[in-house]
């Protein structure tokens, strides 16, 4: 098909072309097949010479705007030439022609993306170092289907969108250009001309690295150079189901866990955290670290939950390779790594995803569906296949490239319901007239199925606060397919219960025991997270009633109940030593408390010993999600606010009996039911003096009394510590 060359060149000069390759670069002449024409548009060039076969040929400036051309004999063999440019500022440089290269993205890639199933999309879109026709450079690709023109801008072209105009590939809306000699570390953005002729400068949605805020450009970054050494850890994860393993998660905000006292305004890098955080977590007995979102984000105070770079480790903490090193070191120390991930919403920052190509591309066009009313953020359009594909690839990326063990998916409830946080009339029902977000539900099921298909022992964890059915059940059972769900009901009930003065707790006994009515309906994680110690909620220690001694005793009792209750565990940083103040993301935790205050130091020692006891006792984690792993021994001593229960391993002979006293009253010769007619010995007490307690304990073996008590066939008599709990283990003859 004949094209109007003059018209197409006008569009190039006006920076308004969807495929400048039609007229720029090398083209054999239709009317003279023995000759070819080479055109280049270089607005900053005063003159241009074609370098070919070690010879220079002056090119003719056919347009004053910087359009040069030359007619030469057809090049036989490899197409090899360069330009020598003399700029108006006197600079002379040589460049290869980006417009001599054929498209590098396959039709199959475009087909998968359009169908929403290109699960390794991060290997195609974005900026990738590559070699084309023997020339090293970077290929840039971006999805912007409504754009009139897209360019790559950076220092390499003076941030001028006229220089490297991209071409759109077919009907998929993906734009591409290979730019020779652009290498690692180059900052870049995409300049987009919208249908309304507005110019937008956007960061790369698939950027692997970005400038430190407040700057917002993307950075060309090769993430394939790190040499992993965690093969032993990865192999071990395939041997045992995560449901039958201990899981005690230490949740941290990497910007405020600890800071350099000599530079308190500076974040520690991942390599620095590897030297300090990993030994601490290992010593304290936690099995996993959960990191609040560390994807690139502009505002520190968002804690990372308003993401602008879904594939980029925040430059606050170092490079992608630095984070890989951190994960690698965790694995070599037998510590798993979980990352918070936010597919529920994204911020409105102009350089990011919002109105990306001048239209509601990633978000809904209807604000009743596209705008989050509480957070002022935008909600993803899960029904658009390309958007769903962006998020699916965004989850798989962290498992694939960073060897992560799990993702904690934030704010799932806001994804499930169209009326979440909205008033009547401010939301649009689904096609069945109900409030469920069917597109988001289908996306979540797709997400979990593809993650578990590729990473069978991944930890997919939902932060979900409603009673939506089957969050952690398989999709073929009517569930969403997550592996685990945060037990927000337990968290709310237990914190409300502990906030009561012990004298009134007998009136709230149901809040203490209610969680066991539904404890096995989901695969629960018990969370005491960052959300519970901010925004006027007080620290965990600050929530506890009573004088200072009672506050610490209550906190130890809370942790003992949590660690012996069915379900995996999550504790936010600082709670392990009784942080006094609320968490604030701008400063380090108050580590001086654990170092110089006796009660805080003993609190830290308590959590350490509790974690190590937990690791040593399969009864506390091997059967977490079945009634077979739990039995009440006594749930009816309401007046004394005492409960007792047993936890069982797969081998029921391996069990523990737990008794918890939620008042300051000491009891002696207190009957506690036990499931087996053997002697029992106390193996742990939250009231030990070494933990800051009063020292009421049971040092001697407890002989069995063969009389039923409560739900148990027999019992023993024990001393019950104030605001404390004990754990008993059976002691059989010969053991």
N, C-alpha and C positions, 0 to 999 in steps of 0.2 A: 504494500500500500504506500502510495506516494504521500509524503508529508510536506507541509509548507515550512521549509527550513527557516525562512526569515521570521515567520510567526513564532515558531518554536524557540528560536534564539531570543526573540523579544521576551518570551516568558521566562527564559533562563536569566536574562539580565534583570528582569523585574522580580526575580526570586519567587516565581509563582508557577513552578513546573513540577509535575508528578513523576517525570522520568527524563531528567536531563541527559541521560545516556543516549537518547535518540539522536542528539545532535552534537554532544561533546565526545571527546575521545577520538578513536581511530575508526574511520568508515571508508570502505571502498566505494568509489563513485559509481552511481548507477549507469551513467552515460559513458563512462570510461573505465572499465574494469581493470585496466592496467595501472591505474593510479588511485591514490587514496587521499583523503583529507583528514587532517588532525586539527581539532579545535579545543581550545581551553579558555575558561573564563577565570581570570585572575585580577580582581578589581584593584589590588594593591601593586600591580606590576606596571613599571614604566616601559619595559621591553622584555621579550621572551625569546629564547633561542631553543630550538629543538636539538637535543643531543642524541645522535644515532650513528652507530658504526664509527665511534670516535671522532665524529665530525659535528660541527655546529652549523645550524641553519637558522637564519633570522626568520621569525614568524611575523606575519603581517597583522597589525592591529586593525581589525575590521570594524570595531566599535570603540568609541572613546571610553566607554564604561569598563573596558578591560577584556574584551573578547579578541582572542588571537587565533589565527589559523595558518595552515601551510598545506600545500599540495605536494605529495611526494610519490615516487613509484611504490607500488604495492610491496610491502615487506614480505619477503620469503622466509619461511621458517618461523622461529619464535618471535613474538611481537615484543621487542625490547627497545624502549626509548625513554628519555627523561627530558625534563625542562630545566633550563638555566634561567633564573628569574632575576632581573634587576628591579628592585623596588624603589619607590619614590624617596625612601629615607636613605638610599645608598646601599642597602643590604643586598648582597648577591648570594643566592642559594640555589641548590639543585633539588628537584623533587621528581618523584615518579607520578605518573598520571593515574588518579583513582578511576577515571572514566574509561580505561582500557580493559577493565576486568568484568568478566561475566558474573551473573548472580551466583552466589555461593550457597544459598539456602534451597533445599530440595523441595519439590512439589509435595513429597510425602510429609515433610515437616509442616508445611502449610496446611495440608489436609488434617493432620492430627490436631493441630492447634485449633482449626475451625470447628472440629468435632469435640473439642474439650478434653482430649486424651493424650496430649503431649506431655507426659509426666516428667520428662527431663528437659523442659522448655528452657531452663536456666543455662543449658549447654548451647542454646541457639540464639535466643534474644539477649540483648545487652551488648556489651563490648568484649570481644574475644580476640586475643592475639592469634594470628594465623599467618600462613604463607600462601600467597596466591601468585601463580606463574613465577615462582622462585623469588618473590619479593616479600620481605617481612613487613608486617603492619598489623592493623587492627580492623576487624570487621564490626560494624555497628548495625544493630537492628532494633527497631522499636515498633510497637503496635499503635497506630493512630489512624483508624479508618476514615475519619471525617476530615482529616487535614487536607488542605490544598497543596501544601509543600512542607517538607521536614528537612532540616539540615543538622549536621553535627557542628558544634562550635566549641572552640577551645583556644588555648594559647597558640596552638599550631596553625591557626588561621585567623589570629587576632580577634577571636570571638565574633567573627563576621559570618552571618548566615548565608551570604551569597556564595561563599567559596565551596563548601562541601554539601551541595544539595543532593539529597538521597533519591532513590527511585522506589516506587511502590511495587510490590510483587503481587501480581494478579489481583484477585478480589478480596484477599484476606485482610488487607489493610496493614500489612507488615512492610516497613520501609527498610532499605539496606544500602550501605555503602562500605566498601573496603578502602581504607585510607592508608597508603604506604607510609612506613617510617614512623607512625604513631606507636609509641611503645608504653611500657609499664610506667605508672606514675603520672601520666598526663591527665589533667583535669578537663572535663567536657560536660556539655549539656546538649539537649536537643532543642533547636529553635523551630517552633511550629507556627505556620500560618494557617489560621482557622478559616472556616467557610465565610466568616464575617470580616476577613482580612485583618483580624487582630494578630499580633505577634506574641507568642508565649515562649518563655524559656523554662524548660522542664528538666529536672534530674531524671536519670535513667531509672525506670521502674525495676529493672533487673541489675542495677549497679551492685557490684561486689564490695565496693569501698567508696567512701565519700569524704569530702572535706570536713574538717571540724567546724561545728556550728560556731558562729552564726553563718559561716559560708555554707553553700548548699550544692556545689557542683559535684558530679560523680568523678571517680578516678579509675582509670584503666588499671586493672589488677588481675594478675594471674594467680588463681587459687590452687593450681595443680602442682605446686612445687614442694609442698610439705611432705616429709618422709615420716609416715606413721610408724609407731612401734607398740601398738596396742592389740596385736593379734591374739595374745593370750586372753585378754579380757573379752574380746568379741567372740572368740570360740566358746568361752565359758557361758556366755549368755544364751547359747543355743541348747545348753544341757538341761536346764531347769526352768519351768514356767515361772514368770515373775510373780504369779499369784501365790506361789508356795515358797517364796523367799522373803526374808526380812526386808522391810523398806522403812527406813527412818530418814526423812528428807529434811535437809537444812536449807531453808529458803533465804536467799540473800539478794540485796540490791548492791550490785558491784561498785556503784559510785559512793557508797557510804558505809560499807562493812568496816572498812578501815582506811585511813588516809595517812600520808606521811606527815608526822608532826612538824617537820621543818617546812613543809609546803602544804598546809591544810586545804588550800583551794584547788589542789591538783588531784585528779583521780589516779589511783594505782593502775598500772597496766596489767594485762592478763599474765604476763610473765612474772611481775612482782607478786600478783595474787597467787600464782602457782607456788611461789616460795613460802608464802605465809598462810593462805587459806587452806590449801590442801593438807599440810601437816596438822593444822588445827582440827579440821573436820575428821581426819583419820583418828587423831587422838581422842576426840570426843565420841567416836563410835557411830557417827552418822553414815548411812550407806549411800546416800545420794546428795548432790547439791542441786537445788533448783534456783536458776537465775531469773530474776525479773527481766523483762524484755531488754535485750541488748542489740536489737536491730536498730538501724539508724533512726534517730528522732530529733526534732529541733529543740524541744523544750525539756530541760532537766526535770522540771516539776511534774511532768507527765509520767515520770518513772519509767518511760519507755513504752507506755501503753498507747501512745499516738504515733504510729510508725509511718515514716516516710520512705524507708528503704528496706523492703521485705527480704532482700537477699544480702544485705550489707551488715556486717558487724560494726557497731558504732565506733567511730574513730576516737571517741573519748578514751577507749581502753586499749588501743593499739590496732594492729593490722589483723586481717583474717588469719594469717599464719600464727600470730600471737595467740589467738583464741584456739586454734588447732593445737598448739603446744599445751595450752591449759587443759583442754579436754584429754589429750594424750597422757599428760601427767596424772590427771584424775584416774584414768583407766589403769595406768600402771600401779596406782595405789589402791586399786579395787574400789573406786568410788564412781558411781554412775552420775551422769550429767543430764538434767532436765532443763528445758528452756521454755519460758512463757512465750506464747504465740498468740497474736491478736488478729484473727480473720473476721472479727465482728464489725469493725469500723476503722476509719482512717481520718486524719485531720484535713483541714481545708487549706493548708499552706499552699501558696501559689506555685511553688516549684515542684510540688508533688503530684499525686494522682488526681486531685480534684479537677473536674472539667478539663481533662488532660489534652484532648484535641479540639477544645472549644465546645464539646458536647459532654453530656453526662455519660462518660465512657465506662468508668469503673463503678460509678454509683447510679442509683435510680434517678430518672429525670423528675419523678414526682416526689416533692419534699416529704409527703406523708409516708413514703417508703424509703426515701434516700437520705433523710437527715435524722440523726439521733437527737431527740428533744432535750435530753438531760445533759449530754456531753458536748453538744454543738459540733459533732463530727458527722462524717458521711458513712452510710451503710452500703456495703458491697451489693452489687446486682448479681446475686447468686444464680439467677436464671439465665444469664448470658454466658454461653459456654466458654468464651475466651477468658472472662473474668474468673469463672470457677477454675479454669485451667491455670491461671496465674496463681491462685491460692493453693491449688493442689501441688503444683510444682514448688511453691514456696514452702510447703511443709516437707516434702520429700528432700528438698535441697539440704536441709540441716541434718537429716539422717545420712544422706549420701556423702556430702562433702566434709561434714564436721563430726561424723561418727557419734552424733548425739544418741542418748538412750531413750529420750522421751520428749514429748511436747505437752505442756499444760495449756489447754485451749481456753482462752479468757472469755468471759461474758457470754457463755453459750446460751443462757436464757434469753438474752437480747436478740439472739439470732433465731430462736425457735418461735417467737411470738411477734406478730405484726403490731400488736397493741402495747408492746413493752414500753413502759414509761410514758404512754400517750393517753390523752383524754379521749372520750367518745367524740367521734367526728374527725379526729386527727389521724385516723388510720383507715386503710382500705382492706376489707375482708378478702380472703382468698376465693378462688373460684367456687368453692363449696359453701361460701358464706360464713366461714369460721375464722378464728384468729391465728391459726398456725401458719407459719411461713413455710409453705410446702417446698419452695425452691431451696431455702436454706437447709431444710431437713434432708432433702435429697443430696445436697452438696455434702453435708456432714457424713451421711452414709457412704457416699462415694469416697470421701477423704479417708475414712477409717478402713474401708475395704482395700484401697490401693496401698495405704501405708502398711497394713498387716500382711498384704500379699508380698510386698517387697522386703519388709523388715518384721518377721513374724513375732519377735519378742520385744518389739517397741512398746514403750509406755505412752499410750494415748489417754490423756487425763482431761476430764471435763470439769471446768469450774461452772457448775450449774446449780441454781438455787431454788428451782421449782420441783414439783412432783411429776414432771414429765416422765412418761413410762419408758423404762428400758434404756436409759442413757448408756449403761455399760453392758447391755445385752446385745447379742449379735443381730444384724439386720434381718436375717432369716427367721428370727424369733420376734420380730416386730420392734427391735431396738434400734438405737443409733449407732452401735458398733464401737463405742469407746471401750478401752480396757478398764478404766477406773473413773470414779466420780467423786468429787469433793463432797463430804457429808456436811453441808452447811446447816442442816437441821440440828445435828449433834452440837456443832459449834455454837449456834445461837442459844440452844437450851442450856448447855453446860456453863457458858459464861454468864447467862442470866442467873442460873442456880448459884454459882460461886459468888456473885455480887451480893447475895442475901447474907445478912447477919446469921451466923450458925443457929441462933435461937429460933429463927423463923424457917429454917430449911425444911423442917418436917412438913410444912405446909406446901412445899414445892417439890415433894419427893418424885412426883411424876416427871418433872423436867430432868431428873437424874436418870430415870430408868426407861423413859419413853423410846429412846433410840434403839433399844434392843427389840422393839416390836417390828422394826423395819431394817435392822442392821444387815440382813442377808438378802434384801431385795435388789441391791446393787453391789458392785465391787467398790467399796468405799475407802477413801483416804480421809482420815480425821485431820482437818486443817486448823492450826492456829497461825494464821498468816499475817502479812503486813497490814491487811485491811482492818484488822482488829486493834491496831495500836496507833492509829492516826486520826486526824480530824476531830479531836476532842474526846475520843473514846478512852483515852488513858492507856498506859502500858499495861501488860498483863499483871505485873506486880501491883500497879496502881488500882486495878479493879478489885483486888482482894480486900475484904473487910478486916477490921481488927487493928491491933497495934502492930509494930514492925515484926515482932516474932511471929504473930499469927498470919501476917501477910505472906511471909516466906513459907510457913507451914502449909497454908492454903495452896500456894503455887506448887509446892512439891506434891501435894495431894492431887491437884489437877493433873499434873504430868503423870503421876503414877496411874491414875484412872485412865488417862489417854493411852498410855503405853500398854495397858493390860486389856483395854477394850478391843473387841474385834475391829479389824481394819488397819490399813497402813497409816503411817504417821507423817505429819509435816509440821515443823516448828520454824518460826521466823527468827532471824538473827537477833541476838541481844536478849531474847526471852530466856535463853539457857543460863544466863547469869543474873537475871532479874533487873534488866534495864529499868531505870526509874522514870525517865522522861519518855514522852511519845517519840516515835521514830520521826526523824527529819532527814530528808534526802540530801541536804546540803552539808552535813557534818558527819564525822565518824561516830560510831557507837562509843559509849562511855566505858572503854576498856579498863580505865583506872578503877572502876568499881570492883571488877573481878580480881584485880591485882592487889588492891589496898584495903578493901572492906571485907571483913571476915565472913559475914553472912552471904554476900554476893559470891565470894570465892567458893564457899561451901555449896551454894546453889549450883554453881557451875560443875563442881565435883559430883553433885547428885545426878545431874543430867548425864554426865559422862558415865557414871556407874550404871545408871538406868539403861542407857543405850547398850552397854556391853552385856548387861544381864539379858536384855532383849535379844541380842544376837546369839547368845548361848542357849536360849530356851525356845526350841521349835514350837512348843505349846502356844507361844505368843504370836506366831505368824504363819505356821504351816497350814492351818485350817481357818483362815480369816473370813471366808465368805460362805460359810455353811453353818447350820445349827449344830452340826456334829462337833464344832470346835468350841462351843460355849454352853454352859449350864448354870442357871441360877442356883446357888446354895441357900441364900436367904435374901429375899427382896422386900420383906414385910416389916422389918424393924423400923417403922417410920418414926416412932417417937425418939429413937436414939440416932436417927439419920445414919444408919449403918447398913451397908449392903455387902454380900459375899457371893462370889461366883467362882466357877472353875473354867479354866481354859485347857483344851486338849490338842495334842499333836495328832498326826495320823495314827500313830500307835497310842491308843487311849491310856495305856499304862504311863505314858509320858504326859503328865498333866501338872497343873499348878492350881492352887487355891488362893484366891485374892480376897482380902477383907479390907474395907475402906470405912473410915469413921470421919464423918463430915462435921463433927462438933468438937469443942475442946475438952469434952468429958473423957476421962480415962476409965476404962473398964478392966476388971480382972476376972479370971475364970469365966470369960465370955464364951458361950458355946458357938462354934462355927461348924456347919456341916461340911463333910468331906465325902467324896464319891467312892472311896475304897477303904477297906478295913485293914489299914496299915498305919504305921506311925508316920508322923509328919514333922518336918523341921523348917523353921523360919530361915529363908535364904535372903530376904531383903525387907527393909523397913525404911519408910520415908522419915521416921522419927529418930534415926540414929544421930548421936551427937556429932559425928563427923560431917553430917549434912546440915547441922544447925538445929537439930531436934532436941527433945527433952530426954531421950535415951530410954523410953519405955520399950522394952523388947522381950523377946522370947528366946533366951539363949539355949534352953534345953529342948531335947526332942519331946514332942507331944505324943503321948500314947493315945491310942484310939479308944473311944467309948462306944461300944456296940449298941447304941440306941439311936434310932432315927431322929433327925432334927431338921425341920423345914422340909426341903425337897431331897435331903440327903439320907442315905441309909444309916449313917453313923456320924459321930462328931468328935472334935477335940475341944479342949478348953485353952483359951489364949488370953494374954494381956493385950488390950487394945489401946494403941497410942492416941494422944489427942491430935485432932486435925491431921491424922496420919493413916497410913495403910501398911499392911504387911503382905508378903507372899510366902506361902507354904509349899513345900515340895514333898511328895511321898518318899519315905525312907524304908525300904523293904529289907528283910533279913538278908545278910550277906552283901548288901550294897555298901 
